[in-house]
Amino acid sequence: MAVLAGLAGAVVLSWLYLVPASRDMYGAMDGLSAWMMEGTWDGRYLLLIFLMWAVMMVGMMLPSAAPTLLLFATVLRKSDPQNAPVARTYVFAGGYLLAWTAFSLAATLLQWMLAETALLSPMMMTTSPMLGAAILVAAGIYQWTSLKQSCLKRCRSPAEFLSRQWRPGLAGALRMGVWHGSYCVGCCWALMLLLFFGGVMSLTWIAAITIFVLIEKLAPIGAQGGRLSGALLLMAGLGVLLLNI
């Protein structure tokens, strides 16, 4: 129960920031998104963008990791109840989020580069139809790659992952979390880049990608749905390209 409450609390807190911040960004921009109007890429702005991405990844990705985390906690409670099962589960979750924090840093640097080359608008959307098409096509193609399918398989098989990667103690839990997070980054990084096409702080795109990731990782037809989404993204990208030639 403590593990579930902690996970739920982290996700809820993330969305309590994302929802009003997104609404404010596409509204008056005098609340949580007011700092985005500055647009000067100094150290403070870089840090705020990084924190924005990091919070977003907690809200978007932690729900899909919940089955693995809860299974890990269950195994610990049954096999080693005297050795801090709750703390080890939180450390596992921390390792998972550490991998997504690294992705957040990479996304921040990419956003900086796109903004500095005028390929990203102040509303954090691509200004180039060609770049938008390239993002859609790349995300679509990646859905069909062997790397994507390999990472997705591990994300969809928590019991197999735990049995293969099991390590004892807090350090082991951290290592397992980083490994699991790395597989999830390998599975979903291209989908996250779709935010540059639809709007980094667009609540519609954030929610849509979050729901799709949950379906892809947890639903029985998730793997097949991932391939179908790849075809649809590819067609959408080609459509954008043809409309702007």
C-alpha positions in Angstrom: 0.0 0.0 0.0 2.8 2.4 0.8 4.4 1.8 -2.5 1.2 2.3 -4.5 0.5 5.5 -2.5 4.0 6.8 -3.2 3.7 6.1 -6.9 0.2 7.6 -7.2 1.3 10.7 -5.2 4.3 11.3 -7.5 2.1 11.0 -10.6 -0.7 13.2 -9.3 1.8 15.9 -8.3 3.3 15.8 -11.7 -0.1 16.2 -13.4 -1.1 18.9 -10.9 1.7 20.9 -12.5 1.3 19.8 -16.1 -2.4 20.6 -16.5 -2.4 24.2 -15.2 0.9 24.9 -16.8 -0.3 23.8 -20.2 -3.6 25.7 -19.8 -1.7 28.8 -18.8 0.8 28.5 -21.7 -2.0 28.5 -24.2 -3.9 31.1 -22.3 -2.8 34.3 -20.4 0.7 33.0 -19.6 0.6 34.9 -16.3 0.7 31.8 -14.0 2.9 28.7 -14.0 4.0 29.3 -17.6 4.9 33.0 -17.2 8.6 32.2 -17.1 8.4 30.6 -20.6 7.8 34.1 -22.1 11.4 35.1 -21.3 12.8 32.8 -24.0 16.4 33.8 -23.2 18.4 30.6 -23.0 20.5 31.4 -20.0 21.4 29.1 -17.1 18.1 29.7 -15.3 16.0 29.1 -18.4 17.8 25.9 -19.2 17.3 24.6 -15.7 13.6 25.4 -15.8 13.2 23.7 -19.2 15.0 20.7 -17.8 12.8 20.5 -14.7 9.7 20.9 -17.0 10.8 17.8 -19.0 11.8 15.9 -15.9 8.4 16.5 -14.2 6.7 15.6 -17.5 8.5 12.3 -17.7 7.4 11.4 -14.2 3.8 12.0 -15.0 3.9 10.3 -18.4 6.2 7.3 -17.8 5.8 6.3 -14.1 2.3 4.9 -14.6 3.5 2.4 -17.2 6.2 1.3 -14.9 3.8 0.7 -12.0 3.2 -3.1 -12.8 7.0 -3.8 -12.6 7.4 -1.7 -9.4 4.5 -3.3 -7.7 5.6 -6.8 -8.7 9.1 -6.0 -7.3 7.6 -4.8 -4.0 5.4 -8.0 -3.8 8.4 -10.3 -4.4 10.4 -8.4 -1.7 7.6 -8.6 0.8 7.3 -12.4 0.3 10.9 -13.3 0.0 12.8 -10.8 2.1 10.3 -8.8 4.3 13.0 -7.8 6.9 15.2 -6.0 4.4 13.4 -2.7 3.7 11.1 -3.8 0.8 9.4 -0.4 0.6 12.7 1.5 0.6 14.2 -0.8 -2.0 11.1 -0.3 -4.2 11.4 3.4 -4.0 15.1 3.2 -4.9 14.1 1.0 -7.9 11.7 3.7 -8.9 14.4 6.3 -8.4 16.7 4.4 -10.8 13.9 4.2 -13.3 13.4 7.9 -13.2 17.1 8.5 -13.3 17.1 7.0 -16.8 14.3 9.3 -17.8 16.0 12.3 -16.2 19.0 11.6 -18.5 16.5 11.7 -21.4 15.1 15.0 -20.1 18.6 16.5 -20.2 19.0 15.4 -23.8 15.5 16.7 -24.7 16.4 20.0 -23.1 19.6 20.4 -25.1 17.7 19.4 -28.3 15.0 22.0 -27.5 17.8 24.6 -27.0 19.4 23.8 -30.3 16.0 23.9 -32.2 15.1 27.2 -30.5 18.5 28.8 -31.3 18.2 27.8 -35.0 14.6 29.2 -35.1 13.2 25.7 -35.8 11.1 25.9 -32.6 8.5 28.6 -31.9 8.0 30.3 -28.6 5.0 28.0 -28.1 7.5 25.1 -28.3 6.3 23.7 -31.7 8.3 23.1 -34.8 8.3 26.0 -37.2 9.5 23.9 -40.2 7.0 21.6 -41.9 9.9 19.6 -43.2 11.2 19.0 -39.6 7.7 18.1 -38.5 7.4 15.6 -41.2 10.8 14.2 -40.4 9.9 13.7 -36.7 6.7 11.9 -37.7 8.4 9.7 -40.2 11.3 8.9 -37.9 8.9 8.0 -35.0 6.9 5.8 -37.4 9.9 3.9 -38.7 11.3 3.4 -35.2 8.1 1.7 -34.2 9.1 -1.2 -36.6 12.7 -1.5 -35.6 14.1 -4.5 -33.8 15.5 -2.3 -31.1 12.1 -0.9 -30.4 10.5 -4.3 -30.3 13.3 -5.7 -28.1 12.8 -2.9 -25.5 9.1 -3.1 -25.7 9.2 -6.9 -25.0 11.2 -6.2 -21.8 8.8 -3.5 -20.7 5.8 -5.8 -21.3 7.4 -8.7 -19.3 8.0 -7.5 -15.8 8.4 -11.0 -14.3 11.0 -12.0 -16.9 12.9 -8.7 -16.4 13.0 -9.1 -12.7 14.1 -12.8 -12.9 16.9 -11.9 -15.3 18.1 -8.7 -13.8 17.6 -9.4 -10.1 20.2 -7.8 -7.8 20.3 -7.7 -4.0 20.2 -4.7 -1.7 19.6 -1.0 -2.3 22.5 -0.8 -4.8 21.0 -3.7 -6.7 17.5 -2.1 -6.7 19.0 1.1 -8.1 20.8 -0.8 -10.8 17.7 -2.7 -11.7 15.7 0.6 -11.9 18.2 2.2 -14.2 18.2 -0.9 -16.5 14.4 -0.9 -16.6 14.3 2.8 -17.2 16.9 2.4 -20.0 14.7 -0.2 -21.7 11.7 2.2 -21.4 13.7 5.1 -22.9 14.8 2.8 -25.7 11.1 1.9 -26.3 9.6 5.4 -26.1 12.1 8.1 -26.9 10.9 8.6 -30.5 7.3 8.9 -29.2 8.4 11.6 -26.8 10.0 13.6 -29.7 6.5 13.9 -31.2 6.0 16.6 -28.5 8.2 18.9 -30.6 5.7 18.4 -33.5 2.5 18.8 -31.5 3.7 21.2 -28.8 6.0 20.4 -25.9 3.5 21.6 -23.4 0.4 20.7 -25.3 -1.9 18.9 -22.9 -3.6 17.0 -25.7 -0.3 15.6 -27.0 1.0 14.9 -23.5 -2.2 13.0 -22.6 -2.4 11.2 -25.9 1.2 9.9 -25.7 0.8 8.9 -22.1 -2.3 6.9 -22.9 -0.7 5.3 -26.0 2.4 4.3 -23.9 0.1 2.6 -21.3 -1.8 0.7 -24.1 1.4 -0.3 -25.8 3.1 -1.6 -22.6 0.1 -3.1 -20.8 -2.7 -4.0 -23.2 -2.7 -7.5 -24.8 -2.7 -6.0 -28.3 0.0 -3.4 -27.3 2.8 -4.8 -29.5 0.5 -5.0 -32.6 -0.9 -1.6 -31.9 2.7 -0.2 -31.8 3.3 -1.4 -35.3 0.0 0.0 -36.5 0.8 3.3 -34.9 4.2 3.3 -36.7 2.4 2.9 -40.1 0.0 5.7 -39.2 2.8 8.0 -38.1 4.7 7.3 -41.3 1.7 8.1 -43.4 1.1 11.3 -41.5 4.7 12.4 -42.0 4.5 11.7 -45.7 1.2 13.6 -45.8 2.8 16.6 -44.1 5.7 16.4 -46.5 3.6 16.2 -49.6 1.4 19.1 -48.5 4.5 21.4 -48.1 6.5 20.5 -51.2 
